[in-house]
Amino acid sequence: MTRQQLPPQIKKIMLADKSIRYQVIVDVGNDPDTGKRRQVRRRFEKEEDAKSALTEISGKVARDEFVPRKSFSFEELCADWLASLHGLRATTIAGYEYDLAPLRETHGSLPVQRLTRRQVDDVITALSAGGTITAKGHVRKPWAARSLNRTIDTTAMVLEYGVERRVIGSNVAEKVKRVSKARTEMSTYTPDEVAKVLQAADGDRDGHLWYLALSGLRRGEVGGVRWSDVDQVEKTLSVRVSRVAAAGRAVENDPKTNASSRTLPLDAGLAAVLRAARKRQAEERLALGPAYGVGDYVACDEAGRPYHPDTLSKRWSKLVRAAGVRHINLHSARHTCGTTLHLRGVPLSVVAAWLGHADASVTARIYAHSQPDALKAASVTLGVVVTSTVTPAGSEVETN
């Protein structure tokens, strides 16, 4: 029986040590960047492996799916992808950089074609457990499901970009399992707790800021309000700018959505609180003289310098401890406003407009769960309506 002849793309060669190899040479079309003809050369110890590789490569070339091996690192792909994101807000770019940082630190130098799903899974597991080290040498706390899923999603977007550019043949992050989110109830203050916080705020230099937070402003909106946005004649406050943290820096953007840009009426109490705060800042300006900063921010220090967004959170935590109430974050203070309006029967469309939500469906999802005290009150109301007018012993009771 005669031996089957090798395909023309496979050659049997002998190496210097007399060992035999089967070399596959396949035309894979023209390089899209240079227009020059490309060939793939690969060697195998066994003839059947060479034939299998030839079949696989030829099939991918025919389907326009073949991606040649390149020494292109995961770090280079991340950098190229980030550079391609034109017109996005600085905070969005900073968020993507934050999401990708653990994988870039761990596998940045790895050729991106060698990145595996297991490696992505291992990084997600390590982040979930906590204890990983940042590029600056800081120890990370365990990441929540939301942050882990953002890393998975952002990695998938980077790798999809690599597939589109023909740098890699597949997106290994697409099949990484997303982390289940633990269901948590929204934390808000009760009316009694709000009273204690405001009582403490009245003795705090930055007390007016906590009034704004409990009136429904986001942290970035509190930090971005200027005195020119406060109209004491018309009794209004306009939200025009959001001052947020991006890669450790304070960055100012337009509000998150068109609905976030809004003008809110000031009641007499809040208007008085803001007048007192502006008077205090004017006194600080006079005391410090030429060294005083711009001073147009409602949220600024004694030298007229606007607060970093993270500074607002730290000062809020200090205030909450002084008030002797449980800690909720500054954003939950905003939710306290939304919950209060919702429980008092304000229509969701109005609550949405007050808080700057894009539409009322967002508001409905956030405030679908009421506070425990409100549920107790609802049960009393339900009992009045539903409870039978006949006692268990069968005797009638008088109803009004």
N, C-alpha and C positions, 0 to 999 in steps of 0.2 A: 504493500500500500504506500503510495507516494505521499510525502509530507505536504500539507497545505501551505501554499506560498503566503508570505506575510503581505499585508496591505502595503501599498507604496509609501504610506505615511509612517510606517514603522520600520526601523532598521536595527539589525542585530549588530552590536559592537562589542569589541573586547577591550577592557581596560588594561592599564599598565600592569596590574597584578594578575592578569590572565582571567579575571572574572568576566562573566557575560552580562550585558545589560541590553534592554530593549528600549530604544529611543523613539519617542513619538514626536513628530513635527507636523503641526496642523496650521493651515492658514485660517486666521480668525477675522479677516476683514481689515479695513483701514482704521488707523488711529483717528478718533474724532477731533483731536487737538492738532495733530500734525498733518493728517491726510496720508501718511505713509503706511505701506503694507505692514501688517503685523503677523508674526508667527509665534506659536507656543511650542516650546521644547521641554519635554519631560522624560525622565528615565525611570525604568522599572526593572526589578530583578526577574520578574516572571512575565512570560509572553502573554498569558491570559489577562494580567493586570494592565498591560500596555493596550491590548485590544479593547478592554472595558473602558479605559480612559479615552481612547480614540472615539468610541461610540458616544460616550457622554459629552465630550467636547464638541463633536460634530453636531450632535443634536441641539446643544445650546446655541451654537452658531446659527443653525438653521432657524431656530425660534427667536433669534436676536436676543438671547438671554446670557450670552457668555461674557464674563468679566475677567480680564487678565489679572494675574497677580501683580500687585504694585506695593512698593515699600512706603505705604501711606499710613501714618499712625492715627490712632483714635483721637489724639490731641489735635492733630492737623485737621481732621475732619470736623471736630467740634469748633475749632477756630474759624474754619471756612463757612460753616453753617451759620454761626453767630454773625459773621460779617455780611452774610447774604440777607439778613433780616432788616430790610429797609423800612423806615417810617414808623417803627415801633417805639413805644414809650421807653424811657430809660429804665423805669422800674420793671417793665416786662423783660427787657434784656438782662437786667440784674437778677431777676428771678430764674431765668433759664441758666445763667451762670452758676447760681447757687445750686440748682437741681443737678447739674452735671459735675460739680466739683468733686464729689467722692469718687466717681468713675474716672475722671481725668487724673486725679491724684494716684489712683491705684493702677490704672491700665492705660494711662495717656501715651506712654512710649510704645505700647503694643501695636504691631501692624493691625489695622482695623479688620482685615480679612480673617485674622486669627481670633478675634473677640468672639466668645461663645456665650450662649444663653446661661450656662452654668456660672460663668464669671459675673454676669449681671445679677443673677440670683444671689450669689454669695455676697455681693456688695449690699444688696437690699436687705439681706438677713443681718449683716453686720450693723447696718444703720438702725435697724429695728431694735437690736440688742443694746446699742449705745457703746461708747468707748472708742470709736474710731478717731483718728487724729487728723486735724485739718492741716492745710499747707503751712499755716502759721504756728502750728504746734499746740493748738487748743484741742481739748477733748470734747467730742460731741456727746450730747445727751441723746437718749433714744428718740428716734424720729417717729412722729405720729403717722397714721395710715395715709392721711392727706398728703403729707410731704413725700412719703415713699412712692405713692402713686404718681405724683408730679415728676419724680425722678425717672420712673419707668416710662411715662408718656413722653418726656422731653428726650430721653435716650432713643426712643422709637422714632421720634421726628428727625433726630440727627442721622440715624442709620437709614431712614427712608430717603433722606437727602443723598446719602452715599450710594444707595441703589440707583437713584435717578441719574447720578453722575457717573455710573458704571465703575465706581471705586470698589464696591462689594456686590456680591451676587444675591444676598438675602438679608433680611432685617431680623436679627435674632431676638430683639427686644419685643417684637410683636407678640410673641408667645409667652412672655414672662407674665406670670399670674399676678394680677392686681391684689393688693392687700385689702382685706375686709375692714370696713370702718366700724368701730364700736359705736353703738347708738348712745348719744349723750343728750341730756336735756339742756336746753338753753339756759344759761345762768343769768338771772336778772335780780335786781334788788326789789324787796317789798317796799311799800310806802314808808314803813317805820325805818327801814334801813336808809332809804333816800333821805329822810329827815335828818338822820344822824350824820350822813355824809355831808349834807349841805350845812349843818351846824358846824362841822369841822372846817368846811370850806370857807365859812365866814371869817375864820381866824387865820386863814392861810393866804400868803401873798398871791398865790396863783388860783385862789378860789374861784374867780370868774371863769377859768378854763373848765373847771369841773361842772359848773352850771351849764356851760355850752355842751359838754359831753352828755350830760343827763338830759339835755334838750334835743338830742338826736344827731349831733354832728359826729362824723367820723374823726379818728385821731388826726389824719392828714388834713382834714378840713379845719379842725381846731387850730392846728399849727400854721395853717396858711392864711387865716383871716387877718386882714389889716384893718386899721382904724378907719381907713377910707371906705371900707365895706359896711361900716356901722352908721346908720342914719338915725340920729337921735331925734330929729324933727319928725320924720315919717314913722319912726319906731320900727325899723326893719334892719335885718342883717342879711347881707348877700354872700352866698358861697360861690367864689369864683376860681379859687386856686386850691390845690391839694399838695401839701408839703409832706413827702414820704421818704422813707429810708431806701436807698438803692446801693447795694455793695458797700454798706457802711456810711455812705454819704447822704446828706439831706438834699433831695431833689424836688423841684417844684414842677408840677404838671397841671394841665387843665383837669377839671374834675373827671372822675371815672367815666361817666356817661353824660349825655345831654341833660338827663333828668337830674343828675347830681348838681348841676348849676341851677341854683334856686335862690329865691329871696323869701325869707321867713319873717313873719311879724314878731316883734318883741313885746312881751307883756311888760307892765310897769315894773315888776320886780326885777326881771332880767335886765331891763334898760338901766335901772338904778345900779345894779351890780357892775355893769360895764362902765358906767360913768365914774364910779368910784375907782375902778381899776385904771382908767385912763388918767385920772387925777393923780393917782399914786405914781404912775410912770412919768408923768410930767414933773413931779417933785424929784424923782430919781435923776431925770435929765438935768435939772437945774443943779442938783448936788454934785453930779459928776462932771458937768461942763463939757468941753470939746471932746473928751474921750468917750462920750456917750455914742452908742451905735446909731443905726438908722432909726430904730424906735417906732417904726410904723406897724410892727406886728403886735397883735393882741397878745400873743404868746411869746414873751421874750424875758430875758433875765434882767437883773438890776442895771446892767450896762447897756441895755437896749439891743442885745444880740438875740436873734430868733432862736428858739429852742430846736435842738435836734429831735426828731420824732421819738427816738428811744428815750430821750430825757423826759418827755411827757409821760411815758409809761412808768418810769422810775418814780417820778414825783407823784403820780397817781397812787402807786402802791404805798408810798409813805403816808399819803393822806388817808387812805383806807385804814391803815394800821392805827393812825391817830384817832379815827372815828370809831374804832372798836367794832367794826363789822367784818364779815367774811370777805375774803378777797375775790373780786371778779376783775377781769381785765378791762382796759379802757374801752374796748369795742363793745363789751357787754353793757357798759354804762349807756351806750347808745341804744342797745336792745331794750334796756329798761324803759326808755322813752317810748319805743314802739309798742312794747307790751302794755304799758299803761294806757296808751291811746286806744289800743285794740280792745282791752278789757272794759274800757269805759264806753264802748259802743261807737267809736269814731269809724266811719266807713273805711275799708281797706284802701280804697282809691285815694282817700285823703291822707291816710297814714303813709302810703307809698310816696305821694308828692312831698310830704313833710320830710321824710327820710332820704329822698333823692333816689328811690328805686326806679329802675327802668319801666317796670309795670307792676300792677297789683298782684300778679301771680307769684312774683318773687316774695312780696310781703306776706302773702298767704302761706307760703311754704315755711318762712322763718317763724311766723307767729301762730302756727297751727296748734302748738302746745301752750296752754295757759299755766300760770303759777298754781301751786297746790292750794293756796288760800282761795284763789278764784274758783277752783274746782269745788272746794267745800261750800262756797257761797252758792254755786250752781246747784249743788245737791239739795240745799235747803229750799231753793226756789222750786226745784223739781218735786221735792216732797210736798210742798204746798199744793201743787197742781195735781199730782198723781195719787197721793195717799188717800186711802179710802175714808169716807166719812163715818165708817162704822168701826168701833173698837173691836179688838180680838174677842172680847167677852160677849159681843153682840149688842151692846148698848149703843144707842145713837149718841152722836156728839153734835153740838151746835156748830154750824159753819156760817160765816159771814159772806 
